Amino acid sequence: MSQLLEIISAHRQGQPVGIYSVCSANEYVLQAAFVVAKQYATPLLIESTSNQVDQFGGYTGMTPPQFRDYVLRLAEQAGFAADRLILGGDHLGPNAWQHLPAGEAMAFACELIRSYVAAGFEKIHLDCSMACADDPQRLPDATVAERSAQLALVAEAAARDAGLAPPVYVIGTEVPIPGGEASLGAGLAVTTPAAAALTLAVHRQAFAQHGLQAAWQRVVAMVVQPGVDFDHSQIQHYQPAAAAALSRFVAEQTDPPTLVFEAHSTDYQTEAAMHALVRDHFAILKVGPAVTFALREAWFALAAIEREIVPFGRQSQLPAVLEQRMLAEPKHWQKHYSGSPAEQHLLRAYALSDRCRYYWGDAAVLAALARLIANLEQQSMPLPLLSQYLPEQFDAVLRGELQAKPLALAQHKVGMVLARYARACSRNRQGGSENPAGPELSIA
């Protein structure tokens, strides 16, 4: 049995466990994720979306085999055992090809699925909820399920052809398209048990019609809306009472036998809310923008320290360079951020939706970041400035748990976010002896 199935089975048997999914390709985020997973002695689930990684490279420039090799390289550098790593693919379907007729879009989606499964991705989210060029604006549930079953057929064949164990599946979608975010407005409605039952029933029927009964037994999760989300400046927090009926619904399901809910957009939830989500059978918690948001906070804080201790002509000017590149290449934020120029300026840098995460791979931004790190590596950072700009890291430095070095400080800030997820999902709520902030484990 796979590690993922073991965790889901344990949850279904009443144990208060789950698994969190790190949805990021950022090198610094993933380095922190490996350290946190070592501390809490957990497997690490890393997922890429159909926008990030596809057979043509996605916006990261990586195909599924290249992303796999990239993550394995980072795991080896971190001393993280490869057999504790789980790779997943999120929103896999015709999303990137919605401008094409459905037949053409699904052909691309089939190749997308094949490439993910053949590369060893174990957890596959089948998402065919988006309408293509010749579809009605809202697809019937039966059409969504039929297309998902077609993709499952491809996935099963790809695993057989590659000599790999067959994947596990996630179905359904109650979330914004990958890379997007909802406007909270008056709030979001929790998925009703009736809607969840319909999604489950039509997918069960579609799988059966295609002879996929064995694959159906490996459907481990369904994506629903538990009433948690965020937009550019607001957070909708989990309210257990509002999701009580939905929680009871999934607990009563026996076909498939290991079904739980997968909760997207859990970024910025409190740790107490995460514990409650896992308790209420939202046993897969996904996090993405919150970790790159924390990383951006760390880089900006370090840039503020740099301004105080490095002569102007040698400074990286990282925030200004990032802003310049976002203005020069607006495709990743322009459709998302409205308002006056001043309002857009604030959103580009500070929005919870963190569209600036798309720019950390830009050559000019990378050069500025390298200069920032080099500048701060060459001299000691005054403790009062650490207290001013990175107070939680300042405390860890005083306790002797953290080196006052730029990469270690940034890792620690990201690791604090991920540790909340680890504690919510793990039997090992206190962590082990490996300290993610400790000098011996900081990124060199």
C-alpha positions as CSV (number, residue, x, y, z in Angstrom):
1,M,0.0,0.0,0.0
2,S,1.3,3.5,-0.9
3,Q,2.1,6.0,1.9
4,L,-0.8,8.1,0.7
5,L,-3.3,5.3,0.9
6,E,-1.9,4.3,4.3
7,I,-2.6,7.8,5.6
8,I,-6.1,8.0,4.1
9,S,-6.9,4.5,5.4
10,A,-5.7,5.4,8.9
11,H,-7.9,8.5,8.8
12,R,-10.9,6.5,7.7
13,Q,-10.3,4.2,10.7
14,G,-10.6,7.0,13.1
15,Q,-7.0,8.3,13.5
16,P,-6.6,12.1,13.5
17,V,-4.2,12.2,10.6
18,G,-4.1,13.7,7.1
19,I,-1.6,14.9,4.6
20,Y,-0.8,18.4,3.4
21,S,0.1,19.1,-0.2
22,V,2.7,21.7,-1.1
23,C,1.7,23.3,-4.4
24,S,4.8,25.2,-5.4
25,A,7.7,24.8,-7.7
26,N,9.8,27.5,-5.9
27,E,13.2,26.1,-4.9
28,Y,13.3,27.9,-1.6
29,V,9.8,26.8,-0.6
30,L,10.6,23.2,-1.4
31,Q,13.9,23.3,0.5
32,A,11.9,24.4,3.6
33,A,9.3,21.8,3.0
34,F,11.8,19.0,3.0
35,V,13.2,20.2,6.4
36,V,9.7,20.4,7.9
37,A,8.8,17.0,6.7
38,K,12.0,15.6,8.3
39,Q,11.2,17.4,11.6
40,Y,7.8,15.8,11.8
41,A,8.8,12.5,10.3
42,T,6.1,12.6,7.6
43,P,6.0,11.9,3.9
44,L,6.0,15.0,1.7
45,L,3.4,15.5,-1.0
46,I,4.4,18.0,-3.6
47,E,2.0,18.8,-6.4
48,S,2.3,20.8,-9.7
49,T,-0.7,22.2,-11.5
50,S,-1.5,21.8,-15.2
51,N,-0.5,25.5,-15.6
52,Q,2.9,25.0,-13.9
53,V,4.0,21.8,-15.6
54,D,2.7,20.1,-18.8
55,Q,4.0,18.2,-21.8
56,F,5.1,21.5,-23.3
57,G,6.7,22.9,-20.2
58,G,4.0,25.0,-18.6
59,Y,4.9,28.4,-17.1
60,T,7.8,26.8,-15.2
61,G,9.4,25.5,-18.4
62,M,9.4,21.9,-17.0
63,T,7.7,18.8,-18.3
64,P,6.5,16.2,-15.8
65,P,9.8,14.2,-16.0
66,Q,11.8,17.4,-15.6
67,F,9.8,18.5,-12.6
68,R,10.2,15.0,-11.0
69,D,14.0,15.2,-11.5
70,Y,14.1,18.7,-10.2
71,V,12.3,17.7,-7.0
72,L,14.4,14.6,-6.5
73,R,17.5,16.6,-6.8
74,L,16.3,19.0,-4.1
75,A,15.3,16.1,-1.9
76,E,18.8,14.6,-2.3
77,Q,20.4,17.9,-1.4
78,A,18.2,18.1,1.7
79,G,19.0,14.5,2.8
80,F,15.3,13.6,2.3
81,A,14.6,10.0,1.4
82,A,13.1,9.7,-2.1
83,D,10.8,6.9,-0.9
84,R,9.1,9.4,1.5
85,L,8.3,11.7,-1.4
86,I,4.9,11.7,-3.1
87,L,4.3,13.6,-6.4
88,G,0.9,14.7,-7.5
89,G,-0.7,16.5,-10.4
90,D,-3.5,19.1,-9.7
91,H,-6.3,20.2,-12.0
92,L,-5.2,17.8,-14.8
93,G,-7.5,18.1,-17.7
94,P,-8.3,20.4,-20.6
95,N,-7.8,23.6,-18.6
96,A,-4.9,25.0,-20.7
97,W,-6.7,24.2,-24.0
98,Q,-10.2,25.6,-23.3
99,H,-10.0,27.8,-26.4
100,L,-10.0,24.7,-28.5
101,P,-13.0,22.4,-29.4
102,A,-13.5,19.7,-26.8
103,G,-12.1,16.9,-28.9
104,E,-8.8,18.7,-29.5
105,A,-8.6,19.9,-25.9
106,M,-9.2,16.4,-24.5
107,A,-6.5,15.0,-26.8
108,F,-4.0,17.3,-25.3
109,A,-5.4,16.5,-21.8
110,C,-4.9,12.8,-22.5
111,E,-1.2,13.4,-23.3
112,L,-0.9,15.5,-20.2
113,I,-2.2,12.7,-18.0
114,R,0.0,10.1,-19.8
115,S,3.1,12.2,-19.2
116,Y,2.4,12.8,-15.5
117,V,1.6,9.1,-14.8
118,A,4.6,7.8,-16.8
119,A,6.9,10.2,-14.9
120,G,5.8,8.5,-11.6
121,F,3.3,11.0,-10.3
122,E,1.1,9.0,-7.9
123,K,-1.8,11.3,-7.0
124,I,-3.8,12.5,-10.0
125,H,-6.6,15.1,-9.8
126,L,-8.9,14.5,-12.7
127,D,-10.5,17.9,-13.4
128,C,-12.6,18.2,-16.6
129,S,-15.0,20.9,-15.1
130,M,-14.0,23.6,-17.5
131,A,-15.9,24.3,-20.7
132,C,-14.1,24.1,-24.1
133,A,-14.8,26.2,-27.2
134,D,-17.7,24.2,-28.5
135,D,-19.2,23.4,-25.0
136,P,-22.1,25.0,-23.2
137,Q,-21.0,27.6,-20.7
138,R,-21.7,25.2,-17.8
139,L,-20.9,21.5,-18.4
140,P,-23.4,18.9,-17.3
141,D,-22.1,16.8,-14.4
142,A,-22.3,13.7,-16.5
143,T,-20.1,15.2,-19.2
144,V,-17.5,16.2,-16.6
145,A,-17.5,12.7,-15.2
146,E,-17.3,11.1,-18.6
147,R,-14.3,13.1,-19.6
148,S,-12.7,12.3,-16.2
149,A,-13.2,8.6,-16.8
150,Q,-11.6,8.9,-20.2
151,L,-8.5,10.4,-18.6
152,A,-8.5,7.7,-16.0
153,L,-8.3,5.1,-18.8
154,V,-5.3,6.9,-20.1
155,A,-3.7,7.0,-16.7
156,E,-4.3,3.3,-16.0
157,A,-2.7,2.4,-19.4
158,A,0.3,4.7,-18.8
159,A,1.0,3.1,-15.4
160,R,0.9,-0.4,-17.0
161,D,3.1,0.6,-19.9
162,A,5.7,2.1,-17.5
163,G,5.6,-0.8,-15.1
164,L,4.5,1.4,-12.3
165,A,1.9,1.0,-9.6
166,P,-1.4,2.5,-10.7
167,P,-2.2,6.0,-9.4
168,V,-4.7,7.2,-6.9
169,Y,-7.3,9.7,-8.0
170,V,-9.0,12.8,-6.8
171,I,-12.3,13.9,-8.5
172,G,-14.4,17.0,-8.5
173,T,-13.8,20.7,-8.3
174,E,-15.3,23.4,-6.1
175,V,-12.5,25.8,-6.5
176,P,-11.2,28.5,-8.8
177,I,-9.3,27.5,-11.9
178,P,-5.6,26.8,-11.2
179,G,-3.7,30.0,-10.7
180,G,-6.9,32.0,-10.0
181,E,-8.8,33.0,-6.9
182,A,-12.3,33.8,-6.0
183,S,-13.6,37.2,-4.8
184,L,-15.1,36.5,-1.4
185,G,-17.7,39.2,-1.5
186,A,-20.5,38.2,0.9
187,G,-18.8,34.8,1.5
188,L,-18.6,31.4,-0.1
189,A,-21.2,28.7,0.2
190,V,-20.2,25.3,1.6
191,T,-20.8,22.4,-0.8
192,T,-24.1,20.7,0.0
193,P,-24.2,17.0,0.6
194,A,-26.6,16.7,-2.3
195,A,-24.1,18.3,-4.7
196,A,-21.3,16.0,-3.3
197,A,-23.6,13.0,-3.7
198,L,-24.3,13.9,-7.3
199,T,-20.6,14.4,-8.2
200,L,-19.8,11.0,-6.6
201,A,-22.7,9.2,-8.3
202,V,-21.9,10.4,-11.8
203,H,-18.2,9.7,-11.5
204,R,-19.0,6.2,-10.1
205,Q,-21.2,5.5,-13.1
206,A,-18.8,6.8,-15.7
207,F,-15.9,4.7,-14.2
208,A,-18.1,1.6,-14.3
209,Q,-19.2,2.2,-17.9
210,H,-15.5,2.3,-18.9
211,G,-14.6,-0.9,-16.9
212,L,-12.7,1.1,-14.4
213,Q,-14.1,-0.5,-11.2
214,A,-10.5,-1.3,-9.9
215,A,-9.5,2.3,-10.5
216,W,-12.6,3.5,-8.7
217,Q,-11.4,1.8,-5.6
218,R,-8.4,4.1,-5.7
219,V,-10.4,7.3,-5.8
220,V,-9.2,8.6,-2.4
221,A,-10.6,12.1,-2.4
222,M,-13.2,14.5,-3.8
223,V,-12.6,18.2,-4.0
224,V,-15.4,20.2,-2.3
225,Q,-15.8,23.7,-0.8
226,P,-15.6,23.6,3.0
227,G,-16.2,27.3,3.2
228,V,-12.5,28.4,3.2
229,D,-10.9,30.7,0.8
230,F,-9.1,34.0,0.3
231,D,-8.8,36.7,-2.2
232,H,-6.4,39.6,-2.5
233,S,-7.1,41.1,0.9
234,Q,-9.6,38.9,2.8
235,I,-9.7,35.4,4.3
236,Q,-12.8,33.3,4.8
237,H,-12.1,31.1,7.9
238,Y,-13.4,27.6,8.4
239,Q,-16.6,27.3,10.4
240,P,-17.1,23.7,11.4
241,A,-20.8,24.0,12.1
242,A,-21.4,25.1,8.5
243,A,-19.6,22.0,7.1
244,A,-21.1,19.5,9.6
245,A,-23.6,17.9,7.2
246,L,-20.9,17.6,4.5
247,S,-18.5,16.0,7.0
248,R,-21.2,13.5,8.0
249,F,-21.8,12.7,4.3
250,V,-18.3,11.6,3.5
251,A,-17.9,9.7,6.8
252,E,-20.9,7.5,5.7
253,Q,-19.4,6.7,2.2
254,T,-18.2,3.1,1.6
255,D,-17.8,3.2,-2.2
256,P,-15.0,4.0,-2.7
257,P,-13.9,2.7,0.7
258,T,-11.2,5.3,1.5
259,L,-12.9,8.5,0.4
260,V,-12.0,11.8,2.1
261,F,-12.3,15.4,1.1
262,E,-9.6,17.5,-0.4
263,A,-9.6,21.1,0.6
264,H,-8.1,23.7,-1.7
265,S,-7.3,27.3,-0.8
266,T,-6.6,26.5,2.8
267,D,-3.8,29.2,2.7
268,Y,-3.9,31.6,5.6
269,Q,-6.2,29.5,7.8
270,T,-5.4,29.4,11.5
271,E,-3.7,26.3,12.8
272,A,-6.8,25.6,14.9
273,A,-8.9,25.7,11.7
274,M,-6.5,23.2,10.0
275,H,-6.8,20.8,12.9
276,A,-10.6,21.1,12.7
277,L,-10.6,20.5,8.9
278,V,-8.6,17.3,9.3
279,R,-10.9,16.2,12.1
280,D,-13.9,16.8,9.9
281,H,-12.5,14.6,7.1
282,F,-10.9,17.3,4.9
283,A,-7.9,15.0,5.2
284,I,-5.9,16.5,2.3
285,L,-5.0,20.2,2.8
286,K,-3.5,22.1,0.0
287,V,-1.3,25.1,0.4
288,G,0.3,27.3,-2.3
289,P,0.3,31.1,-2.3
290,A,0.7,31.3,1.5
291,V,4.2,29.8,1.4
292,T,5.4,32.0,-1.5
293,F,3.7,35.0,0.4
294,A,5.8,34.1,3.4
295,L,8.9,33.8,1.2
296,R,8.2,37.2,-0.3
297,E,7.8,38.7,3.2
298,A,11.2,37.3,4.1
299,W,12.9,38.7,1.0
300,F,11.4,42.1,1.5
301,A,12.4,42.1,5.1
302,L,15.9,41.2,4.2
303,A,15.9,44.0,1.6
304,A,14.9,46.4,4.3
305,I,17.8,45.3,6.4
306,E,20.1,45.6,3.4
307,R,19.0,49.2,2.9
308,E,20.2,50.0,6.4
309,I,23.6,48.4,6.3
310,V,24.7,48.3,2.7
311,P,25.7,51.5,0.7
312,F,23.1,52.5,-1.8
313,G,25.2,51.8,-4.9
314,R,25.7,48.2,-3.8
315,Q,22.1,47.4,-2.8
316,S,20.1,44.8,-4.7
317,Q,17.0,47.0,-4.9
318,L,15.0,43.7,-5.0
319,P,11.5,45.1,-4.4
320,A,12.0,47.8,-7.1
321,V,13.4,45.2,-9.6
322,L,10.4,42.9,-8.9
323,E,8.0,45.8,-9.5
324,Q,9.7,46.8,-12.7
325,R,9.6,43.2,-14.1
326,M,5.9,42.9,-13.1
327,L,5.1,46.1,-15.0
328,A,7.1,45.0,-18.0
329,E,5.5,41.6,-18.1
330,P,2.0,42.0,-16.8
331,K,0.4,38.8,-18.0
332,H,0.4,37.1,-14.6
333,W,-1.4,39.9,-12.7
334,Q,-3.2,42.3,-15.1
335,K,-6.4,40.3,-15.3
336,H,-6.5,39.8,-11.6
337,Y,-5.7,43.2,-10.1
338,S,-8.1,46.1,-10.7
339,G,-8.3,49.6,-9.2
340,S,-6.3,52.7,-9.4
341,P,-2.5,52.6,-10.2
342,A,-1.8,53.1,-6.5
343,E,-4.1,50.2,-5.6
344,Q,-2.6,48.0,-8.2
345,H,0.9,48.8,-7.0
346,L,0.0,47.6,-3.5
347,L,-1.6,44.4,-4.8
348,R,1.3,43.5,-7.0
349,A,3.6,43.5,-4.0
350,Y,1.4,42.5,-1.0
351,A,-1.8,40.8,-2.1
352,L,-2.6,37.5,-0.4
353,S,-3.2,36.0,-3.8
354,D,0.6,36.6,-4.3
355,R,0.8,37.0,-8.1
356,C,4.4,38.0,-7.7
357,R,5.2,34.3,-7.2
358,Y,5.2,34.0,-11.0
359,Y,8.2,36.3,-11.2
360,W,10.8,34.8,-9.0
361,G,12.3,32.9,-11.9
362,D,12.7,36.1,-14.0
363,A,16.4,36.6,-14.8
364,A,16.5,40.2,-13.5
365,V,14.7,39.3,-10.3
366,L,17.0,36.3,-9.8
367,A,20.0,38.5,-10.2
368,A,18.7,41.0,-7.7
369,L,17.9,38.2,-5.2
370,A,21.4,36.8,-5.6
371,R,22.9,40.2,-4.9
372,L,20.7,40.6,-1.8
373,I,21.9,37.2,-0.5
374,A,25.5,37.9,-1.3
375,N,25.4,41.4,0.4
376,L,23.9,40.0,3.6
377,E,26.2,36.9,3.6
378,Q,29.3,39.2,3.7
379,Q,28.5,40.9,7.0
380,S,26.6,40.2,10.1
381,M,23.1,41.4,10.5
382,P,22.5,43.6,13.6
383,L,20.2,42.0,16.1
384,P,18.1,45.2,16.4
385,L,17.3,45.1,12.7
386,L,16.4,41.4,12.9
387,S,14.0,42.3,15.7
388,Q,12.5,45.1,13.6
389,Y,11.9,43.2,10.4
390,L,12.0,39.5,11.3
391,P,10.9,39.3,14.9
392,E,10.0,35.6,15.0
393,Q,13.3,34.8,13.5
394,F,15.0,37.2,15.9
395,D,13.6,35.1,18.8
396,A,14.9,31.9,17.2
397,V,18.3,33.4,16.8
398,L,18.4,34.4,20.5
399,R,17.5,30.9,21.4
400,G,20.4,29.5,19.4
401,E,18.1,27.7,17.1
402,L,18.8,29.7,13.9
403,Q,21.7,31.3,12.1
404,A,21.3,35.0,11.3
405,K,22.0,34.2,7.6
406,P,19.7,35.3,4.8
407,L,18.8,31.9,3.4
408,A,18.3,30.3,6.9
409,L,16.1,33.2,7.9
410,A,14.0,32.9,4.7
411,Q,13.7,29.1,5.1
412,H,12.6,29.5,8.8
413,K,9.8,31.9,7.8
414,V,8.4,29.6,5.2
415,G,8.9,26.6,7.5
416,M,6.8,28.2,10.2
417,V,3.8,28.2,7.7
418,L,4.4,24.6,6.7
419,A,4.9,23.4,10.3
420,R,1.3,24.4,11.1
421,Y,0.1,22.1,8.3
422,A,2.4,19.3,9.5
423,R,1.1,19.6,13.1
424,A,-2.5,19.5,11.9
425,C,-1.9,16.4,9.8
426,S,0.6,14.4,11.8
427,R,0.5,12.0,14.7
428,N,3.8,13.6,15.6
429,R,2.3,17.0,16.6
430,Q,5.4,18.1,18.5
431,G,7.9,17.3,15.8
432,G,11.1,15.3,16.2
433,S,14.6,16.2,17.1
434,E,15.5,17.7,13.7
435,N,14.9,21.4,14.1
436,P,14.0,23.1,10.8
437,A,15.5,26.3,12.1
438,G,18.7,24.8,13.4
439,P,22.1,25.8,12.1
440,E,22.8,22.2,11.1
441,L,19.8,22.1,8.8
442,S,19.8,25.6,7.4
443,I,20.3,26.0,3.6
444,A,23.9,26.7,2.8
